Amino acid sequence: MDRLTALIIVDAACSDDRIRHYIASLPADGVHLSVLVVGAAPSLPMWAYGSAPYGPIIFPENWHETYQAGGSDVADRADVIEKLLQAAGVAGDVTSAYGEASALDDQIAARAALCDVVLIDPALADASLTFQQALEGVLFKTPVAVALNAAGVDRVLQAKHPMLAWDGSLPALRALHRALPILRQAAQVTILVVDPNPHGPEGQNPGSDVATWLTRHGCNVTLQQSPSAGQDIGSCILARAGEIGADLIVMGAYVHSRARQRILGGTTQIMVSQTDHAVLLEH
């Protein structure tokens, strides 16, 4: 029997109740639950060390102990979570990733690469750098989609009314294909095109070809074309998702560069920052 693998990324502060919630959210037809406990090592205080001419570098006395303590917290939490999975009798595994924050994305990507979907625990956003490394590690170094603000595994894999934010870009096309199993089982799929361009490559009716293709896959599709009316695209997507009661927003991420998004903001940054709607991102 086919079994999907759902990876949930948490930190050492993730509570037992939160893990039990994820276990309870597993669909009845069987999903392998993988949990990755991540932690960023403390940065070496650059002002606190030095070296004599031709001598060794002198580090702060307690830095190594602090570094090891952080790693122990992550490893201990992984052990506890593994026992929770065993007690619940679910198919699953638990691993950990610990190190300098700037290198965490590689560790996270290596673990996520052979999963079917990744959920980032909302509490991880409190550790902004670790959250960003987790998000970008999955998006830019794996072919896997990542879900944010998801109430549970079933709320992603068994979404009842997902909304595809469509702009014709390659990331949006990848999101469409990655989310196809989710869209096929949904009761209703809405395709939203904000500021449709009738002179673009999709022709007079942007989004209609996508709607037709999804219909061939058995999806019940509604196409909505909406003007932004001076609002930014991200706010329009969120507003329409609220109006139609969409339980999952599917969209491409980082159509523009990460640097531009961080400095000037953008649709992806809005969707990543908001906490009211579950969103499935693919780059």
Accessible surface in RSA format (square Angstrom, percent):
REM  Atomic radii and reference values for relative SASA: ProtOr
REM  Chains: A
REM  Algorithm: Lee & Richards
REM  Probe-radius: 1.40
REM  Slices: 20
REM RES _ NUM      All-atoms   Total-Side   Main-Chain    Non-polar    All polar
REM                ABS   REL    ABS   REL    ABS   REL    ABS   REL    ABS   REL
RES MET A   1   187.02  96.8 101.84  67.4  85.18 202.8  83.22  70.8 103.80 137.5
RES ASP A   2   137.14  96.1 118.87 118.3  18.27  43.2  39.71  93.5  97.43  97.2
RES ARG A   3   112.29  47.1  84.53  43.1  27.76  66.1  23.25  31.8  89.04  54.0
RES LEU A   4    78.33  43.6  77.41  55.4   0.92   2.3  77.43  54.4   0.89   2.4
RES THR A   5    26.93  19.2  26.89  27.3   0.04   0.1   6.15   8.3  20.78  31.4
RES ALA A   6     0.00   0.0   0.00   0.0   0.00   0.0   0.00   0.0   0.00   0.0
RES LEU A   7     0.00   0.0   0.00   0.0   0.00   0.0   0.00   0.0   0.00   0.0
RES ILE A   8     0.12   0.1   0.12   0.1   0.00   0.0   0.12   0.1   0.00   0.0
RES ILE A   9     0.00   0.0   0.00   0.0   0.00   0.0   0.00   0.0   0.00   0.0
RES VAL A  10     0.06   0.0   0.00   0.0   0.06   0.1   0.06   0.1   0.00   0.0
RES ASP A  11    29.55  20.7  28.83  28.7   0.72   1.7  10.65  25.1  18.90  18.8
RES ALA A  12    33.25  30.6  20.73  32.0  12.52  28.5  20.89  29.4  12.36  32.7
RES ALA A  13    89.66  82.4  55.29  85.3  34.37  78.2  66.36  93.4  23.31  61.7
RES CYS A  14     6.88   5.2   0.13   0.1   6.75  15.9   5.52  14.0   1.36   1.5
RES SER A  15    59.45  50.2  49.67  66.3   9.77  22.5  46.63  99.3  12.81  18.0
RES ASP A  16    49.51  34.7  45.72  45.5   3.79   9.0  12.02  28.3  37.49  37.4
RES ASP A  17   102.96  72.1  95.91  95.5   7.06  16.7  30.72  72.3  72.24  72.0
RES ARG A  18    68.01  28.6  64.34  32.8   3.67   8.7  29.20  39.9  38.80  23.5
RES ILE A  19     0.80   0.5   0.80   0.6   0.00   0.0   0.80   0.6   0.00   0.0
RES ARG A  20   117.77  49.4 113.79  58.0   3.98   9.5  52.85  72.2  64.92  39.3
RES HIS A  21    75.86  41.5  69.27  48.1   6.59  16.9  51.85  53.4  24.01  27.9
RES TYR A  22     2.97   1.4   2.97   1.7   0.00   0.0   1.18   0.9   1.79   2.2
RES ILE A  23    22.18  12.6  16.72  12.5   5.46  13.2  16.72  12.0   5.46  14.8
RES ALA A  24    87.08  80.1  49.68  76.7  37.40  85.1  60.81  85.6  26.27  69.6
RES SER A  25     9.41   7.9   4.45   5.9   4.95  11.4   9.16  19.5   0.24   0.3
RES LEU A  26    31.21  17.4  14.23  10.2  16.98  42.7  14.23  10.0  16.98  45.7
RES PRO A  27    10.68   7.8   1.36   1.2   9.32  33.9   5.47   4.5   5.21  32.4
RES ALA A  28   114.14 104.9  69.63 107.5  44.51 101.2  80.64 113.6  33.50  88.7
RES ASP A  29   100.73  70.6  83.23  82.8  17.50  41.4  50.48 118.8  50.25  50.1
RES GLY A  30    19.94  24.6   0.00   N/A  19.94  24.6  14.75  40.5   5.20  11.6
RES VAL A  31     8.05   5.3   3.11   2.8   4.93  11.9   3.11   2.7   4.93  13.4
RES HIS A  32    46.54  25.4  46.54  32.3   0.00   0.0  33.41  34.4  13.12  15.3
RES LEU A  33     0.40   0.2   0.40   0.3   0.00   0.0   0.40   0.3   0.00   0.0
RES SER A  34     0.50   0.4   0.50   0.7   0.00   0.0   0.00   0.0   0.50   0.7
RES VAL A  35     1.28   0.8   1.28   1.2   0.00   0.0   1.28   1.1   0.00   0.0
RES LEU A  36     2.57   1.4   2.57   1.8   0.00   0.0   2.57   1.8   0.00   0.0
RES VAL A  37     0.00   0.0   0.00   0.0   0.00   0.0   0.00   0.0   0.00   0.0
RES VAL A  38     0.56   0.4   0.00   0.0   0.56   1.4   0.00   0.0   0.56   1.5
RES GLY A  39    12.98  16.0   0.00   N/A  12.98  16.0  12.98  35.6   0.00   0.0
RES ALA A  40    42.64  39.2  17.85  27.5  24.79  56.4  17.85  25.1  24.79  65.7
RES ALA A  41     8.26   7.6   0.16   0.2   8.10  18.4   0.16   0.2   8.10  21.4
RES PRO A  42    45.98  33.5  32.60  29.7  13.38  48.7  43.74  36.1   2.24  13.9
RES SER A  43   102.77  86.8  77.97 104.1  24.80  57.1  46.81  99.7  55.96  78.4
RES LEU A  44    41.93  23.3  30.50  21.8  11.43  28.7  30.50  21.4  11.43  30.8
RES PRO A  45    37.23  27.1  27.94  25.5   9.29  33.8  37.23  30.7   0.00   0.0
RES MET A  46   136.33  70.6 121.30  80.3  15.04  35.8 105.82  90.0  30.52  40.4
RES TRP A  47   221.97  89.1 184.55  89.3  37.42  87.9 176.27  94.0  45.70  74.1
RES ALA A  48    32.45  29.8   8.20  12.7  24.25  55.2  16.35  23.0  16.10  42.7
RES TYR A  49    63.44  29.6  40.25  22.9  23.19  60.3  24.37  18.3  39.07  48.2
RES GLY A  50    36.07  44.5   0.00   N/A  36.07  44.5  32.32  88.7   3.74   8.4
RES SER A  51    69.88  59.0  35.36  47.2  34.51  79.5   4.25   9.1  65.62  91.9
RES ALA A  52    59.40  54.6  48.24  74.4  11.15  25.4  54.32  76.5   5.08  13.5
RES PRO A  53   117.40  85.6  91.12  83.1  26.28  95.5 102.75  84.8  14.65  91.1
RES TYR A  54   235.57 110.0 180.74 102.8  54.83 142.7 148.32 111.5  87.24 107.5
RES GLY A  55    30.30  37.4   0.00   N/A  30.30  37.4  13.18  36.2  17.12  38.3
RES PRO A  56   113.22  82.5 100.02  91.2  13.20  48.0 111.75  92.3   1.47   9.1
RES ILE A  57    95.39  54.3  78.31  58.3  17.09  41.2  78.31  56.4  17.09  46.4
RES ILE A  58   110.78  63.0 107.45  80.0   3.33   8.0 110.78  79.8   0.00   0.0
RES PHE A  59    99.23  49.6  84.99  52.6  14.24  37.1  85.14  51.6  14.09  40.3
RES PRO A  60    27.96  20.4  14.00  12.8  13.96  50.7  23.59  19.5   4.37  27.2
RES GLU A  61   167.84  96.4 141.99 107.4  25.85  61.6  63.77 123.3 104.07  85.0
RES ASN A  62   100.42  69.3  97.94  94.6   2.48   6.0  33.27  80.1  67.15  64.9
RES TRP A  63    56.86  22.8  54.56  26.4   2.29   5.4  56.86  30.3   0.00   0.0
RES HIS A  64   101.41  55.4 100.85  70.1   0.56   1.4  75.68  78.0  25.73  29.9
RES GLU A  65   104.54  60.0  98.57  74.6   5.96  14.2  61.37 118.7  43.16  35.2
RES THR A  66    64.74  46.0  58.61  59.4   6.12  14.6  47.33  63.6  17.40  26.3
RES TYR A  67    65.48  30.6  65.48  37.3   0.00   0.0  37.54  28.2  27.93  34.4
RES GLN A  68   100.30  56.1  93.53  68.4   6.77  16.1  28.80  61.3  71.50  54.2
RES ALA A  69    54.30  49.9  46.49  71.8   7.80  17.8  53.66  75.6   0.63   1.7
RES GLY A  70    20.29  25.0   0.00   N/A  20.29  25.0  18.76  51.5   1.53   3.4
RES GLY A  71    18.02  22.2   0.00   N/A  18.02  22.2  13.31  36.5   4.70  10.5
RES SER A  72    58.44  49.4  51.88  69.2   6.56  15.1  26.35  56.1  32.09  45.0
RES ASP A  73    84.78  59.4  79.55  79.2   5.23  12.4  17.50  41.2  67.27  67.1
RES VAL A  74     5.49   3.6   5.49   5.0   0.00   0.0   5.49   4.8   0.00   0.0
RES ALA A  75    45.26  41.6  42.99  66.3   2.26   5.2  44.44  62.6   0.82   2.2
RES ASP A  76    84.84  59.4  82.64  82.3   2.20   5.2  27.97  65.8  56.87  56.7
RES ARG A  77    33.31  14.0  31.18  15.9   2.14   5.1  17.93  24.5  15.38   9.3
RES ALA A  78    10.14   9.3   9.61  14.8   0.53   1.2   9.84  13.9   0.29   0.8
RES ASP A  79    73.50  51.5  72.18  71.8   1.33   3.1  14.61  34.4  58.89  58.7
RES VAL A  80    59.15  38.9  58.89  53.3   0.26   0.6  58.98  51.3   0.17   0.5
RES ILE A  81     0.00   0.0   0.00   0.0   0.00   0.0   0.00   0.0   0.00   0.0
RES GLU A  82    70.40  40.4  70.40  53.3   0.00   0.0   8.76  17.0  61.63  50.3
RES LYS A  83   132.51  64.6 129.04  79.2   3.47   8.3  95.63  86.1  36.88  39.3
RES LEU A  84    25.38  14.1  21.91  15.7   3.47   8.7  22.78  16.0   2.60   7.0
RES LEU A  85     5.15   2.9   5.07   3.6   0.08   0.2   5.15   3.6   0.00   0.0
RES GLN A  86   122.35  68.4  97.98  71.6  24.36  58.0  44.75  95.3  77.59  58.8
RES ALA A  87    92.91  85.4  48.25  74.5  44.66 101.6  61.13  86.1  31.78  84.2
RES ALA A  88    52.42  48.2  16.70  25.8  35.72  81.3  28.06  39.5  24.37  64.6
RES GLY A  89    68.19  84.1   0.00   N/A  68.19  84.1  34.09  93.6  34.10  76.4
RES VAL A  90    40.13  26.4  20.58  18.6  19.54  47.1  26.01  22.6  14.12  38.3
RES ALA A  91    42.88  39.4  24.91  38.4  17.97  40.9  35.00  49.3   7.88  20.9
RES GLY A  92    30.10  37.1   0.00   N/A  30.10  37.1   0.00   0.0  30.10  67.4
RES ASP A  93    43.90  30.8  39.97  39.8   3.93   9.3  35.77  84.2   8.13   8.1
RES VAL A  94    20.56  13.5   0.60   0.5  19.96  48.1   0.60   0.5  19.96  54.1
RES THR A  95    53.22  37.8  47.35  48.0   5.87  14.0  53.22  71.5   0.00   0.0
RES SER A  96    55.64  47.0  29.39  39.2  26.25  60.5   0.16   0.3  55.48  77.7
RES ALA A  97     3.58   3.3   2.08   3.2   1.50   3.4   3.58   5.0   0.00   0.0
RES TYR A  98    45.94  21.4  25.60  14.6  20.34  52.9  25.59  19.2  20.36  25.1
RES GLY A  99     6.91   8.5   0.00   N/A   6.91   8.5   6.91  19.0   0.00   0.0
RES GLU A 100   113.45  65.1 109.70  83.0   3.75   8.9  33.91  65.6  79.54  64.9
RES ALA A 101    14.36  13.2  10.87  16.8   3.49   7.9  10.87  15.3   3.49   9.3
RES SER A 102    88.61  74.9  63.51  84.8  25.10  57.8  52.02 110.8  36.59  51.3
RES ALA A 103    47.57  43.7  44.46  68.6   3.12   7.1  46.79  65.9   0.78   2.1
RES LEU A 104     0.00   0.0   0.00   0.0   0.00   0.0   0.00   0.0   0.00   0.0
RES ASP A 105    22.31  15.6  22.31  22.2   0.00   0.0   0.12   0.3  22.19  22.1
RES ASP A 106    80.20  56.2  73.56  73.2   6.65  15.7  28.42  66.9  51.78  51.6
RES GLN A 107    70.34  39.3  59.23  43.3  11.11  26.4  35.32  75.2  35.02  26.6
RES ILE A 108     0.00   0.0   0.00   0.0   0.00   0.0   0.00   0.0   0.00   0.0
RES ALA A 109     7.08   6.5   6.37   9.8   0.71   1.6   6.55   9.2   0.53   1.4
RES ALA A 110    80.08  73.6  50.61  78.1  29.47  67.0  61.08  86.0  19.00  50.3
RES ARG A 111    57.48  24.1  52.91  27.0   4.57  10.9  26.38  36.1  31.10  18.8
RES ALA A 112     0.00   0.0   0.00   0.0   0.00   0.0   0.00   0.0   0.00   0.0
RES ALA A 113    38.29  35.2  28.67  44.2   9.61  21.9  28.67  40.4   9.61  25.5
RES LEU A 114   165.00  91.9 139.66  99.9  25.34  63.7 145.56 102.2  19.45  52.3
RES CYS A 115    10.60   8.0   0.30   0.3  10.30  24.2   1.38   3.5   9.22   9.9
RES ASP A 116    64.02  44.8  52.42  52.2  11.60  27.4  11.67  27.5  52.35  52.2
RES VAL A 117     6.50   4.3   6.50   5.9   0.00   0.0   6.50   5.7   0.00   0.0
RES VAL A 118     0.00   0.0   0.00   0.0   0.00   0.0   0.00   0.0   0.00   0.0
RES LEU A 119     2.50   1.4   2.50   1.8   0.00   0.0   2.50   1.8   0.00   0.0
RES ILE A 120     3.84   2.2   0.14   0.1   3.70   8.9   0.14   0.1   3.70  10.0
RES ASP A 121     2.73   1.9   2.73   2.7   0.00   0.0   0.15   0.3   2.59   2.6
RES PRO A 122    53.95  39.3  40.27  36.7  13.68  49.7  46.66  38.5   7.29  45.3
RES ALA A 123    52.21  48.0  41.18  63.5  11.03  25.1  48.56  68.4   3.65   9.7
RES LEU A 124     0.89   0.5   0.31   0.2   0.58   1.5   0.40   0.3   0.49   1.3
RES ALA A 125    49.66  45.7  36.44  56.2  13.22  30.1  36.67  51.6  12.99  34.4
RES ASP A 126   133.27  93.4  97.04  96.6  36.23  85.7  37.46  88.2  95.80  95.5
RES ALA A 127    41.48  38.1  31.75  49.0   9.74  22.2  41.06  57.8   0.43   1.1
RES SER A 128    82.04  69.3  75.39 100.6   6.65  15.3  43.19  92.0  38.85  54.4
RES LEU A 129   108.41  60.4 103.26  73.9   5.15  13.0 106.37  74.7   2.05   5.5
RES THR A 130     7.22   5.1   7.22   7.3   0.00   0.0   1.61   2.2   5.61   8.5
RES PHE A 131    20.10  10.1  20.10  12.5   0.00   0.0  20.10  12.2   0.00   0.0
RES GLN A 132    30.37  17.0  30.37  22.2   0.00   0.0  16.08  34.2  14.29  10.8
RES GLN A 133    21.24  11.9  21.24  15.5   0.00   0.0   0.56   1.2  20.67  15.7
RES ALA A 134     0.00   0.0   0.00   0.0   0.00   0.0   0.00   0.0   0.00   0.0
RES LEU A 135     0.00   0.0   0.00   0.0   0.00   0.0   0.00   0.0   0.00   0.0
RES GLU A 136     9.58   5.5   8.12   6.1   1.45   3.5   3.02   5.8   6.56   5.4
RES GLY A 137     0.18   0.2   0.00   N/A   0.18   0.2   0.18   0.5   0.00   0.0
RES VAL A 138     0.00   0.0   0.00   0.0   0.00   0.0   0.00   0.0   0.00   0.0
RES LEU A 139     4.76   2.6   0.00   0.0   4.76  12.0   0.05   0.0   4.70  12.7
RES PHE A 140    58.60  29.3  27.33  16.9  31.27  81.4  29.22  17.7  29.39  84.1
RES LYS A 141   102.18  49.8  70.94  43.5  31.24  74.4  62.75  56.5  39.43  42.0
RES THR A 142    15.36  10.9   0.00   0.0  15.36  36.6   5.34   7.2  10.01  15.1
RES PRO A 143    80.52  58.7  72.57  66.2   7.95  28.9  79.81  65.9   0.71   4.4
RES VAL A 144     3.96   2.6   3.95   3.6   0.00   0.0   3.96   3.4   0.00   0.0
RES ALA A 145     1.61   1.5   1.61   2.5   0.00   0.0   1.61   2.3   0.00   0.0
RES VAL A 146     0.00   0.0   0.00   0.0   0.00   0.0   0.00   0.0   0.00   0.0
RES ALA A 147     0.47   0.4   0.00   0.0   0.47   1.1   0.00   0.0   0.47   1.2
RES LEU A 148     5.90   3.3   5.58   4.0   0.33   0.8   5.90   4.1   0.00   0.0
RES ASN A 149    31.72  21.9  14.52  14.0  17.20  41.4   6.10  14.7  25.62  24.8
RES ALA A 150     4.48   4.1   1.40   2.2   3.08   7.0   1.64   2.3   2.84   7.5
RES ALA A 151    45.14  41.5  34.72  53.6  10.42  23.7  42.67  60.1   2.47   6.6
RES GLY A 152     0.53   0.7   0.00   N/A   0.53   0.7   0.53   1.5   0.00   0.0
RES VAL A 153     0.06   0.0   0.06   0.1   0.00   0.0   0.06   0.1   0.00   0.0
RES ASP A 154    42.79  30.0  41.37  41.2   1.42   3.4   6.03  14.2  36.76  36.7
RES ARG A 155   141.52  59.4 139.38  71.0   2.15   5.1  31.93  43.6 109.59  66.4
RES VAL A 156     0.10   0.1   0.10   0.1   0.00   0.0   0.10   0.1   0.00   0.0
RES LEU A 157    22.78  12.7  16.58  11.9   6.20  15.6  16.63  11.7   6.15  16.5
RES GLN A 158    66.37  37.1  62.02  45.3   4.35  10.4  13.78  29.3  52.59  39.9
RES ALA A 159     2.09   1.9   0.00   0.0   2.09   4.8   2.09   2.9   0.00   0.0
RES LYS A 160   126.90  61.9 126.35  77.5   0.54   1.3  85.03  76.5  41.87  44.6
RES HIS A 161    35.30  19.3  35.30  24.5   0.00   0.0  24.69  25.4  10.61  12.4
RES PRO A 162     0.00   0.0   0.00   0.0   0.00   0.0   0.00   0.0   0.00   0.0
RES MET A 163     0.00   0.0   0.00   0.0   0.00   0.0   0.00   0.0   0.00   0.0
RES LEU A 164     0.00   0.0   0.00   0.0   0.00   0.0   0.00   0.0   0.00   0.0
RES ALA A 165    10.18   9.4   5.32   8.2   4.86  11.1   6.28   8.8   3.90  10.3
RES TRP A 166    16.89   6.8  11.54   5.6   5.35  12.6  12.09   6.4   4.80   7.8
RES ASP A 167    91.44  64.1  59.10  58.8  32.34  76.5  41.93  98.7  49.51  49.4
RES GLY A 168    40.18  49.5   0.00   N/A  40.18  49.5   8.30  22.8  31.88  71.4
RES SER A 169    21.53  18.2  11.01  14.7  10.52  24.2  21.18  45.1   0.36   0.5
RES LEU A 170    97.71  54.4  88.65  63.4   9.07  22.8  91.07  64.0   6.64  17.9
RES PRO A 171    13.86  10.1  13.86  12.6   0.00   0.0  13.86  11.4   0.00   0.0
RES ALA A 172     1.36   1.3   1.36   2.1   0.00   0.0   1.36   1.9   0.00   0.0
RES LEU A 173    73.74  41.1  73.74  52.8   0.00   0.0  73.74  51.8   0.00   0.0
RES ARG A 174   110.66  46.5 104.77  53.4   5.90  14.0  34.00  46.5  76.66  46.5
RES ALA A 175     2.11   1.9   0.83   1.3   1.28   2.9   1.71   2.4   0.40   1.1
RES LEU A 176     3.14   1.7   3.14   2.2   0.00   0.0   3.14   2.2   0.00   0.0
RES HIS A 177   100.39  54.9  88.31  61.4  12.08  30.9  55.58  57.3  44.81  52.1
RES ARG A 178   105.40  44.3  90.10  45.9  15.30  36.4  13.80  18.9  91.60  55.5
RES ALA A 179     0.00   0.0   0.00   0.0   0.00   0.0   0.00   0.0   0.00   0.0
RES LEU A 180    25.31  14.1  25.31  18.1   0.00   0.0  25.31  17.8   0.00   0.0
RES PRO A 181    88.37  64.4  77.99  71.1  10.38  37.7  82.21  67.9   6.16  38.3
RES ILE A 182    10.83   6.2  10.43   7.8   0.39   1.0  10.83   7.8   0.00   0.0
RES LEU A 183     0.00   0.0   0.00   0.0   0.00   0.0   0.00   0.0   0.00   0.0
RES ARG A 184   133.64  56.1 114.34  58.3  19.30  46.0  15.51  21.2 118.13  71.6
RES GLN A 185    73.71  41.2  44.85  32.8  28.86  68.7  48.47 103.2  25.24  19.1
RES ALA A 186    11.55  10.6   0.00   0.0  11.55  26.3   0.00   0.0  11.55  30.6
RES ALA A 187    70.62  64.9  49.94  77.1  20.68  47.0  61.31  86.3   9.30  24.6
RES GLN A 188    42.91  24.0  42.84  31.3   0.07   0.2  25.32  53.9  17.59  13.3
RES VAL A 189     0.02   0.0   0.02   0.0   0.00   0.0   0.02   0.0   0.00   0.0
RES THR A 190     3.19   2.3   3.19   3.2   0.00   0.0   0.00   0.0   3.19   4.8
RES ILE A 191     0.00   0.0   0.00   0.0   0.00   0.0   0.00   0.0   0.00   0.0
RES LEU A 192     2.03   1.1   0.89   0.6   1.15   2.9   0.89   0.6   1.15   3.1
RES VAL A 193     7.37   4.8   7.37   6.7   0.00   0.0   7.37   6.4   0.00   0.0
RES VAL A 194    21.96  14.5   5.65   5.1  16.31  39.3   5.65   4.9  16.31  44.2
RES ASP A 195    70.51  49.4  51.89  51.7  18.62  44.0  30.43  71.6  40.08  40.0
RES PRO A 196    43.22  31.5  27.00  24.6  16.23  59.0  28.17  23.3  15.05  93.6
RES ASN A 197    84.04  58.0  77.09  74.5   6.95  16.7  30.71  73.9  53.33  51.5
RES PRO A 198    53.76  39.2  50.00  45.6   3.75  13.6  50.00  41.3   3.75  23.3
RES HIS A 199   161.91  88.5 127.22  88.4  34.69  88.7  91.72  94.5  70.19  81.7
RES GLY A 200    18.00  22.2   0.00   N/A  18.00  22.2   9.39  25.8   8.62  19.3
RES PRO A 201   150.55 109.7 105.01  95.7  45.54 165.5 118.88  98.2  31.67 196.8
RES GLU A 202    52.84  30.3  35.12  26.6  17.72  42.2  27.57  53.3  25.27  20.6
RES GLY A 203    29.15  36.0   0.00   N/A  29.15  36.0  29.15  80.0   0.00   0.0
RES GLN A 204   145.54  81.4 123.84  90.5  21.69  51.7  60.23 128.2  85.31  64.7
RES ASN A 205    71.86  49.6  69.04  66.7   2.82   6.8  22.99  55.3  48.87  47.2
RES PRO A 206     6.95   5.1   6.95   6.3   0.00   0.0   6.95   5.7   0.00   0.0
RES GLY A 207     0.52   0.6   0.00   N/A   0.52   0.6   0.00   0.0   0.52   1.2
RES SER A 208    29.99  25.3  28.40  37.9   1.59   3.7  18.36  39.1  11.64  16.3
RES ASP A 209    99.34  69.6  92.14  91.7   7.20  17.0  29.98  70.6  69.36  69.2
RES VAL A 210    11.49   7.6   8.88   8.0   2.61   6.3  11.38   9.9   0.11   0.3
RES ALA A 211    15.42  14.2  15.27  23.6   0.15   0.3  15.42  21.7   0.00   0.0
RES THR A 212    65.79  46.8  61.39  62.2   4.41  10.5  39.85  53.5  25.95  39.2
RES TRP A 213    68.14  27.3  68.14  33.0   0.00   0.0  45.22  24.1  22.92  37.2
RES LEU A 214     0.00   0.0   0.00   0.0   0.00   0.0   0.00   0.0   0.00   0.0
RES THR A 215    78.53  55.9  69.64  70.6   8.89  21.2  58.34  78.4  20.19  30.5
RES ARG A 216   181.70  76.3 141.34  72.1  40.35  96.1  66.31  90.6 115.38  69.9
RES HIS A 217    58.90  32.2  45.76  31.8  13.13  33.6  37.92  39.1  20.97  24.4
RES GLY A 218    63.45  78.2   0.00   N/A  63.45  78.2  35.51  97.4  27.95  62.6
RES CYS A 219     7.47   5.6   0.00   0.0   7.47  17.6   0.94   2.4   6.53   7.0
RES ASN A 220    86.36  59.6  78.98  76.3   7.38  17.8  26.19  63.0  60.17  58.2
RES VAL A 221    32.89  21.6   2.59   2.3  30.30  73.0   2.59   2.2  30.30  82.2
RES THR A 222    58.77  41.8  54.79  55.5   3.97   9.5  39.20  52.7  19.57  29.6
RES LEU A 223    50.98  28.4  22.90  16.4  28.07  70.6  22.90  16.1  28.07  75.6
RES GLN A 224    45.24  25.3  41.16  30.1   4.07   9.7  18.22  38.8  27.02  20.5
RES GLN A 225    73.78  41.3  42.66  31.2  31.11  74.1  12.50  26.6  61.27  46.5
RES SER A 226    13.44  11.4  12.49  16.7   0.94   2.2   2.99   6.4  10.44  14.6
RES PRO A 227   101.18  73.7  92.87  84.7   8.31  30.2  93.18  76.9   8.00  49.7
RES SER A 228    14.77  12.5  13.46  18.0   1.31   3.0   0.18   0.4  14.59  20.4
RES ALA A 229    94.77  87.1  50.16  77.4  44.61 101.5  69.06  97.3  25.70  68.1
RES GLY A 230    82.66 101.9   0.00   N/A  82.66 101.9  42.64 117.0  40.02  89.6
RES GLN A 231   101.85  57.0  87.98  64.3  13.88  33.0  33.37  71.0  68.48  51.9
RES ASP A 232    75.50  52.9  61.35  61.1  14.15  33.5  40.27  94.8  35.22  35.1
RES ILE A 233    64.39  36.6  62.31  46.4   2.08   5.0  62.31  44.9   2.08   5.6
RES GLY A 234     0.20   0.2   0.00   N/A   0.20   0.2   0.00   0.0   0.20   0.4
RES SER A 235    37.10  31.4  33.22  44.3   3.88   8.9  14.50  30.9  22.61  31.7
RES CYS A 236    12.61   9.5   7.68   8.6   4.93  11.6   6.81  17.3   5.80   6.2
RES ILE A 237     5.15   2.9   5.15   3.8   0.00   0.0   5.15   3.7   0.00   0.0
RES LEU A 238    31.50  17.5  29.59  21.2   1.91   4.8  29.77  20.9   1.73   4.7
RES ALA A 239    48.91  45.0  34.48  53.2  14.43  32.8  46.39  65.3   2.52   6.7
RES ARG A 240    59.38  24.9  58.93  30.0   0.45   1.1   7.28   9.9  52.10  31.6
RES ALA A 241     0.62   0.6   0.00   0.0   0.62   1.4   0.00   0.0   0.62   1.6
RES GLY A 242    46.01  56.7   0.00   N/A  46.01  56.7  24.69  67.8  21.32  47.8
RES GLU A 243   126.70  72.7  86.51  65.5  40.19  95.7  47.35  91.6  79.35  64.8
RES ILE A 244    42.04  23.9  18.58  13.8  23.45  56.5  27.20  19.6  14.84  40.3
RES GLY A 245    51.01  62.9   0.00   N/A  51.01  62.9  34.44  94.5  16.57  37.1
RES ALA A 246    11.80  10.8   0.00   0.0  11.80  26.8   0.00   0.0  11.80  31.3
RES ASP A 247    57.85  40.5  41.47  41.3  16.38  38.7  40.49  95.3  17.36  17.3
RES LEU A 248     0.80   0.4   0.00   0.0   0.80   2.0   0.26   0.2   0.54   1.4
RES ILE A 249     0.78   0.4   0.78   0.6   0.00   0.0   0.78   0.6   0.00   0.0
RES VAL A 250     0.23   0.2   0.23   0.2   0.00   0.0   0.23   0.2   0.00   0.0
RES MET A 251     8.00   4.1   8.00   5.3   0.00   0.0   8.00   6.8   0.00   0.0
RES GLY A 252     6.65   8.2   0.00   N/A   6.65   8.2   0.89   2.4   5.76  12.9
RES ALA A 253     0.00   0.0   0.00   0.0   0.00   0.0   0.00   0.0   0.00   0.0
RES TYR A 254     5.72   2.7   1.34   0.8   4.38  11.4   1.01   0.8   4.72   5.8
RES VAL A 255    73.28  48.2  45.85  41.5  27.43  66.1  46.85  40.7  26.43  71.7
RES HIS A 256    87.27  47.7  81.12  56.4   6.15  15.7  52.51  54.1  34.76  40.4
RES SER A 257    68.90  58.2  51.08  68.2  17.82  41.1  53.60 114.1  15.30  21.4
RES ARG A 258    94.15  39.5  89.57  45.7   4.58  10.9  10.84  14.8  83.31  50.5
RES ALA A 259    61.70  56.7  54.78  84.5   6.92  15.7  59.17  83.3   2.53   6.7
RES ARG A 260   119.20  50.0 113.39  57.8   5.81  13.8  30.84  42.1  88.36  53.6
RES GLN A 261     5.09   2.8   4.98   3.6   0.11   0.3   0.11   0.2   4.98   3.8
RES ARG A 262   129.91  54.5  98.44  50.2  31.47  74.9  43.08  58.9  86.84  52.6
RES ILE A 263   139.46  79.4 107.95  80.4  31.51  75.9 113.49  81.7  25.97  70.5
RES LEU A 264   137.32  76.5 101.15  72.4  36.17  90.9 106.50  74.8  30.82  82.9
RES GLY A 265    31.28  38.6   0.00   N/A  31.28  38.6  21.57  59.2   9.71  21.7
RES GLY A 266    25.53  31.5   0.00   N/A  25.53  31.5  21.13  58.0   4.40   9.9
RES THR A 267    36.40  25.9  31.61  32.1   4.79  11.4  17.21  23.1  19.19  29.0
RES THR A 268     3.50   2.5   3.50   3.5   0.00   0.0   0.00   0.0   3.50   5.3
RES GLN A 269    45.28  25.3  44.84  32.8   0.43   1.0  19.44  41.4  25.84  19.6
RES ILE A 270    48.64  27.7  43.92  32.7   4.73  11.4  47.84  34.4   0.80   2.2
RES MET A 271     0.00   0.0   0.00   0.0   0.00   0.0   0.00   0.0   0.00   0.0
RES VAL A 272    16.24  10.7   5.68   5.1  10.56  25.4   5.68   4.9  10.56  28.6
RES SER A 273    77.80  65.7  50.23  67.0  27.57  63.5  40.52  86.3  37.28  52.2
RES GLN A 274    24.99  14.0  14.37  10.5  10.62  25.3  24.26  51.6   0.72   0.5
RES THR A 275   106.04  75.4  84.25  85.4  21.78  51.9  56.77  76.2  49.27  74.5
RES ASP A 276   127.44  89.3  93.36  92.9  34.09  80.6  23.09  54.3 104.35 104.1
RES HIS A 277    39.60  21.6  36.21  25.2   3.38   8.7  20.86  21.5  18.74  21.8
RES ALA A 278    15.45  14.2   8.20  12.7   7.25  16.5   8.20  11.6   7.25  19.2
RES VAL A 279     0.00   0.0   0.00   0.0   0.00   0.0   0.00   0.0   0.00   0.0
RES LEU A 280     3.88   2.2   3.53   2.5   0.34   0.9   3.53   2.5   0.34   0.9
RES LEU A 281     0.01   0.0   0.00   0.0   0.01   0.0   0.01   0.0   0.00   0.0
RES GLU A 282     8.96   5.1   8.96   6.8   0.00   0.0   2.38   4.6   6.58   5.4
RES HIS A 283    47.06  25.7  43.40  30.2   3.65   9.3  27.60  28.4  19.45  22.6
END  Absolute sums over single chains surface
CHAIN  1 A    13648.1      10506.3       3141.9       7793.3       5854.9
END  Absolute sums over all chains
TOTAL         13648.1      10506.3       3141.9       7793.3       5854.9
